[in-house]
Amino acid sequence: AMREAKNGPEVVKRIRKEANIRIEIIPGNKEAQIIYSSHLEQNMDPRKSYLYIDVGGGSTEVSVFTAGQLVNSRSFNIGTIRMLDNKDTELEWEEMKNWVKVNTKNLKPLWGIGTGGNINKLHRLSGEKEGAPLSFVKLKALYAYLNSFSLKDRITTLNLNQDRADVIIPASEIYINIMKWAAVKQIYVPKIGLADGMIQYLIDKNKDKISL
């Protein structure tokens, strides 16, 4: 929201002035770079190719890794809150579909890596052991099961947090579509994300100032 708000810089200045909190509005590609700072590649098998998917409220970052190296990456304006507010566009969906297909067509078999609160919750709900991948088939079945409940019942019957019960449906749709386009049959869900990357990013940025 802050990225696209016309008065974003004005809000940042006001917060700095009134609360003395420094805020930096970062583009989607920098957000992706910060997530990679958590050394995501260390969890990858160098013999495999991976499609990394990070779904947020306003955007989705998709990246291709081969031999443990980042090959290509792009951020799309498709996210859970954006979908709930009907702010996602057919054009953006088509662009994401084409990008995924073009950048993964020669990488088969391809494994998925998913980060974000929603895929973490989906993995826990699936009953898979920590570290074990979540299959595309099971993800689709889980989505159908969750979508069969109303928002209220997902909260009261399935005991989902209120701030998770609504966004988990569009998040599932994003993961399912991307995995389908790339023919990804299994997705790993490491318990890392933007917060982990931010910590490592700041360490790397300031390592010359750190005294042990």
Solvent accessible surface area in square Angstrom, and as a share of the most:
residue,aa,sasa,rsa
1,A,117,0.90
2,M,69,0.31
3,R,96,0.35
4,E,99,0.44
5,A,38,0.30
6,K,208,0.88
7,N,76,0.39
8,G,0,0.00
9,P,86,0.54
10,E,117,0.53
11,V,46,0.27
12,V,27,0.16
13,K,146,0.62
14,R,158,0.58
15,I,52,0.26
16,R,104,0.38
17,K,175,0.74
18,E,122,0.55
19,A,56,0.43
20,N,121,0.62
21,I,97,0.49
22,R,185,0.68
23,I,63,0.32
24,E,117,0.52
25,I,59,0.30
26,I,31,0.16
27,P,74,0.47
28,G,10,0.09
29,N,90,0.46
30,K,51,0.22
31,E,26,0.12
32,A,2,0.01
33,Q,107,0.48
34,I,3,0.02
35,I,1,0.00
36,Y,29,0.11
37,S,22,0.14
38,S,25,0.16
39,H,67,0.30
40,L,0,0.00
41,E,63,0.28
42,Q,137,0.61
43,N,102,0.52
44,M,15,0.07
45,D,31,0.16
46,P,91,0.57
47,R,214,0.78
48,K,61,0.26
49,S,18,0.12
50,Y,10,0.04
51,L,0,0.00
52,Y,0,0.00
53,I,0,0.00
54,D,12,0.06
55,V,8,0.05
56,G,28,0.27
57,G,30,0.29
58,G,30,0.29
59,S,9,0.06
60,T,0,0.00
61,E,1,0.00
62,V,0,0.00
63,S,0,0.00
64,V,1,0.00
65,F,8,0.03
66,T,35,0.20
67,A,66,0.51
68,G,14,0.14
69,Q,124,0.55
70,L,80,0.40
71,V,90,0.52
72,N,60,0.31
73,S,42,0.27
74,R,94,0.34
75,S,35,0.22
76,F,0,0.00
77,N,75,0.38
78,I,0,0.00
79,G,0,0.00
80,T,4,0.02
81,I,85,0.43
82,R,42,0.15
83,M,28,0.13
84,L,78,0.39
85,D,80,0.42
86,N,130,0.67
87,K,136,0.57
88,D,38,0.20
89,T,74,0.43
90,E,157,0.71
91,L,126,0.62
92,E,30,0.13
93,W,45,0.16
94,E,87,0.39
95,E,60,0.27
96,M,0,0.00
97,K,64,0.27
98,N,75,0.39
99,W,28,0.10
100,V,0,0.00
101,K,91,0.39
102,V,94,0.54
103,N,35,0.18
104,T,1,0.01
105,K,134,0.57
106,N,127,0.65
107,L,41,0.20
108,K,102,0.43
109,P,111,0.70
110,L,7,0.04
111,W,57,0.20
112,G,0,0.00
113,I,6,0.03
114,G,0,0.00
115,T,0,0.00
116,G,18,0.17
117,G,33,0.31
118,N,11,0.05
119,I,0,0.00
120,N,24,0.13
121,K,47,0.20
122,L,0,0.00
123,H,5,0.02
124,R,140,0.51
125,L,69,0.34
126,S,19,0.12
127,G,65,0.63
128,E,53,0.24
129,K,169,0.71
130,E,143,0.64
131,G,58,0.56
132,A,30,0.23
133,P,30,0.19
134,L,0,0.00
135,S,33,0.21
136,F,40,0.17
137,V,117,0.67
138,K,78,0.33
139,L,0,0.00
140,K,98,0.42
141,A,63,0.49
142,L,20,0.10
143,Y,45,0.17
144,A,59,0.46
145,Y,113,0.43
146,L,3,0.01
147,N,74,0.38
148,S,86,0.56
149,F,47,0.20
150,S,61,0.39
151,L,84,0.42
152,K,147,0.62
153,D,56,0.29
154,R,20,0.07
155,I,51,0.26
156,T,86,0.50
157,T,82,0.48
158,L,38,0.19
159,N,120,0.61
160,L,5,0.02
161,N,107,0.55
162,Q,139,0.62
163,D,110,0.57
164,R,63,0.23
165,A,0,0.00
166,D,42,0.22
167,V,13,0.07
168,I,0,0.00
169,I,17,0.09
170,P,6,0.04
171,A,0,0.00
172,S,0,0.00
173,E,50,0.23
174,I,0,0.00
175,Y,1,0.00
176,I,20,0.10
177,N,37,0.19
178,I,0,0.00
179,M,0,0.00
180,K,118,0.50
181,W,35,0.12
182,A,0,0.00
183,A,54,0.42
184,V,3,0.01
185,K,158,0.67
186,Q,61,0.27
187,I,0,0.00
188,Y,61,0.23
189,V,11,0.06
190,P,27,0.17
191,K,86,0.36
192,I,35,0.18
193,G,12,0.12
194,L,72,0.36
195,A,73,0.57
196,D,59,0.30
197,G,0,0.00
198,M,72,0.32
199,I,110,0.56
200,Q,46,0.20
201,Y,60,0.23
202,L,84,0.42
203,I,78,0.40
204,D,57,0.30
205,K,138,0.59
206,N,45,0.23
207,K,126,0.53
208,D,139,0.72
209,K,164,0.69
210,I,86,0.44
211,S,105,0.68
212,L,218,1.08
